[in-house]
Amino acid sequence: MPTEAATASGRQTRPAKVRVRADDLRTLVSGIFAARGVRQADAGPVADALVWANLRGIDSHGVSRVPRYLELFDKGESVPDAQPTVARPRAAIAIVDAHTAPGPLAMNRAVAEAISGARECGIGWASVRGTVHTGAIGYYTSQVADAGMAAVGVVAGLPTMAYAGARGAAVATSPLSVAVPAGRHETVLLDMATAVMALGRIAQLKATGTELPPGVAVTKEGDPTTDPALAAVPVPVGGPKGAGMSLVFEMLASGLAANPIVPGYHSGASQGRRHRQNAFILAVDVSAFLDLGEFTSTVDDTIEAIKALPAADGVAEVLVPGERGHRSELERLAAGIPLGPKAWRELTGIASSLGVAVPAPANV
């Protein structure tokens, strides 16, 4: 395993990252979940959602979250072998009750239900009630795009982010994803938090002691800070705009699932602070509006119009949503997924304790 190397001045550099082949990482993480009680058929899909995030460069939502999933199992806040159930009050609408199943299981079911509704009605909506950490929301909307449909996905969770004009954590860093299928180009995939920086990314910087950029977080008292040790509450992107987005996402994702989160959190009741999430996936069958090829041709033309714009000073290339993630995926599929030494130690330590085989890193 790569170790620290001394520089010419004698100072120690940071340990080199461990690169692990994507398939090996999926097998490792799937084995961990299966050993901890997730059904064999479900362990792979949970692992795939986390590894996808790493492939796309969203490491804050990748396999570093495995210890958190296991912690939720230990606390009883998530049930590893829970099976989501579905109610369909109307042809275009599905309500997926997660029963605290791991997030990817509930979200994958929502994707399937939304696509099914869209095939029948042109538009399909699937609400998810009472799940836990879902991973990168773009993983799910991209599946809808792979089916030749456009998608919108939103997740609502416990308040961790500031609200304009208020002190302390008030609303969630509710992520939003929009996926639009293209023809000559890759899927246009917007995947963003309503915070300037996602909580997982802030946690990564905290773990390494890296100073935060200005305007990313505030202290518990609500004062701006770049000190990772003092950063307690992320700041919404665009101030009132990001805070307002999170609030209405809570109303739609949690309200339509009849499982409100924000009121209970601020009520002071202990159960209101229990980890939980709601979500929705909206699928739009493009062929209900026009020929899919005509639509994707328009998407391609729009992409090319944007990419042909003159780049601003200091910018090498104009990018569209999802382009950077696609390039990361290609690079990491070829060279392996880079994991920090701490994340690799945690994963391999958990695996060893459960009797799960640990793969050899790709760069050793």
N, C-alpha and C positions, 0 to 999 in steps of 0.2 A: 504494500500500500504506500502511495506517495507520502513523503514526510516533509517536514520543514527544511528549507535550505537556507544557508547563510548567504547574505549579499556580500559584495566586496568590502563594504564598511563594517562587516561583522554583525549587522543587525539581522534578526530572523524575519523571513518573509512568512506570509500566511501559508498554512498547509495547502498543498495542491488538491484540487477537487478530484474525487473519484468518478470515473466514467463507467457507467453500467449500461449494457445493451438493453434496449427497450423491452424486448421479449423476456430477457432474464429478470428485469425489474418487475414486470407484470407477474411472472411466475412466483417470485419471492413474495410480493405483496399479497397476491391471491392466496398463497399458502399460509401466510400469517392470518388473514381473515378467516379462512376455513378452519384453522386450528383454534380460533377464538369463537367459533360457533356459528359463523355465517354459512349458510347452505352452500355446498360445493358448486352448484349451478349459479349461485349469486356472487360468490367470492370473486370470480373473474371479472364480471362487469363492474364491481366496485373498484377493483384494482385498475381496470382500464381507464376509468374516469380520472383517477389520480395521475396515472402515468401520462395520459393525454395532456394534462396541464403542464407537466414537466417537458414533454416534447415541444409544446408550443411556447415554452419560455416563461410560463406562469408558475414558477417554482413555489411561490407562496401558497398555492392551492394544490400542490402535488403530493408526492409520497411523504414529504415532511409532516403531513397531517395525520399519518397513520397512528402515532402515539395518542393524538387527540381523539380519534375514533375509538381506540381501545379504552381510553379514559371514560368516554361517554358510556361504553358498555359496562365498565366497572361501577359507574354511578347509577346505572339503571335508567339513564336518560335516553339511551338508545338500546333497542333489542336486536341483537345480531341476526336472529332467524325470523324476525317479524316479516309478514307478507302483506304488502299493500292490497287494499280492496278498492273496488271501483263502483261508483254509482253514476248512472247516466240519466239525469232528469229530462234531457232533450237530446235529439240526435247529434247536435253540434257541441254538446257540453258534457264533460266528464269531471267528476270530483274524485280524486285519488286520495284515499285516507292511508297515510303511510304507516300508522300505528307505531311510530318512532323507528321505523326501519332505517338503515343507513341511507343517506340522501340519494346516492346514485341509483339505488333500486327504485325508489319512489319517482325520481325524475325520469328514468328510462321508461317506466310505465306511463308517465304523463306524456312523453314524446309519442309513444305508440298510440295512445288514446287520442291525442290531438290530431295526429296524421289520419287516423281512422275517421274521425269526425269531419275532417277537411275533405277527405275523399268522397264522403257522402253528401256533405252540405256546402262545400267550397271553402268553409272556414271551420276550424275546430279549436275549441278552448278546453284545456285541462288544468284545473286547479289542483294543487297539492296541499293537503292539510297535515300538519304535525309531523314533519320529518326533522332530520338533523343535518349537519353540514353537507351541502350538496356538491362541493367542489366548484370547478370553473363552469359558469353557466353557459359559456360558448360551446362546451362539449355537447350540450343537448340541442341547442338551436342548429348547430352544424349538422346534426343527424337529420333534422327536418329538411334542411337545404339539400342534403344528399338524396332525399326522396323527391326532389324537384319542386319543393315548396319554399315559400318565405316563412320566417319565424320571428317571433318576439318572445323573449323569456325574461322573467323577473323573479328575484328571490327576496323575501322579507324575513328579518330575523330580530334578535334582541338588540335594543339600542346600544350602540357603541360609538356613535358619531355625534358631533355637536349639531345643534340647530340654531340657525341665525337668530341672534338676540337672546339666547338662553345659555346658561352655564351648565357644564357637565354633559354626559352622554344622554342624548334625547331621542334619536332615531337611529336606524340601522344604516350601515354602509351598503344599502340594498343594491346589488348588481343588476345591470341591464345588459341584455344581449339581443342583437338583431342580426339575422343571417339571411343573405340574399343570394340565391344561386346564380352563377354566371355560366358562360359557354366557353369562350377561349381562355378565360382567366379562372383563377381559383375563387371559391365562394367569398363574397364580401362578408366579413365577420366582425361586427362590433361587439366588444366584450369589455365592459367598464364598470367600475364601482361608482357610486355617487359621492365617494370621498375623493379628495385630491390624491391620496395614496391609500390603497387597500390596507386593512388592518393586518393581514398576513404579511405584507411587505414591510410594514413598520416593525412587526415582530422580528422579521429577519434582520433588519438593521440594528434593532436592539440587541439581538443575540451576538452580533459581531462588534457592538460598540461603535457603529458607524454613525456619524453625525447626520441628522435629518436635514433635507433641504428646507429653507424657510417656507412658512405657510402651509405646512403639512399637518401639524398636530398642535394641541394645546395641553397644558398641565391639568391636573385635577381641579385646580382653581380657575381654569379657563384662560390662563396666560399663554401667549405664543411661546414656543420653545423649539430649538433644534437639538436639544440634548436628548438622546434616545432613552436615557434613564428616567427622565422626567415626563416624556411624552406619554399621555394617558388617553387622549381623545382625538381621533382623526377629525379633520376639518372638511366640510362638504365642498365639492367642486363648485365654483361659481357662487359660493356663499349661499344666499337665499334660494338660488336656483337648484343647487344640488340637494339642499335640505328639503325643499318643496317636492322634488322628485321622489326622495325617499319616503316622505309622508304619504303621497298619493299611491306609491307602490305598496305600502303597508295597507292602505285602505282597500286596494284591489286584491292583492295576493292573500291577505289575511281576512279581510271583510267578506269576500265572496266564498272563502273556505270556512266561514263561521268559526274562526279560530284567532281572535284578535290577540296581538302581542303587546303593542305599545301601551294600551291602557293598563293592562295587568302589571307590566314592568314598573310603571310609575305609581302604582297603587301602594307599593311598599310591602305587599304580600310576598312571602318567601317563594311561593309557587310561580309568581310572576317573573322571577329571575331564572327559572329553569330553562336550560338551553332548548330551543326549538326554532323551527323555521317553517314558513309556508312559501308557496311559489305558484307561478302559472306559466304555461306554455301555450302560445297562440300560433297555430299553423294555418297558412293561407295557401290553398291549392291554386297555383298560378293558372293552370289549365282551365279553371272555372271562369277566368277573366279573358284570356287570350291564349294563343298558341305558346307553349313553353319556349320554343326556339325563338320566337319573336321577342319574348320578354328578355331572355338571356342575351340576345343580341343587343338590346337596348342597354342592359347592364354593362356589357362589354364596352359599348361605345362610350358610356358615361365614365367608366374606369379609365379608358384611354384618353378621354378629354382632360381628366384631372391630372393624369400622369404626364401629359404633354405640356402642362403649365410650366413656365420658367420657375426654377427653384430660387428661393430666397437666399440671401447671402449666408454662407456657412452651412447650407443644406445640400447634401450630396444628391438626394433623390426625393421626389414627392411620392409618398406612400398612401395607400388606401387601407381601410380597416381590415385586419387579418393578414396582410401581406408579410409583416414582420414575423408573425407567428408561424406562417407557412414556411418561411425560410429557416426558422429555428427548427421546425419539425424535420425538414430535409437534412439539416446539418446533424441533428442529434440522432436521427435514425442511422446515419452513416458512421458517426464517431462515438456514439454512446451518450447517455444522459449524464451531465455533470451534477454530482451531489457533493455538498459540503461535508467535511469530515465528521461533523457532529451528527448530521442527518444520517450518514452512512453507519456510524457507530450505533445510533439508536435502532435503526432498522435491523442491522445484523445481530445486535444484542437481543432484541425481541425475538427474532427468528431462531436464534440459538436456544433461547429459553423454551421455545415451543417445539423444538425438534424439526424446524423447517430448514431445508438445505439452503445454504448461502452461495450465490454464484460468484465466480471470480470476476473482479472488475475488468473492464475492457482495456484499461491503460496501465496494466501491471504486467 
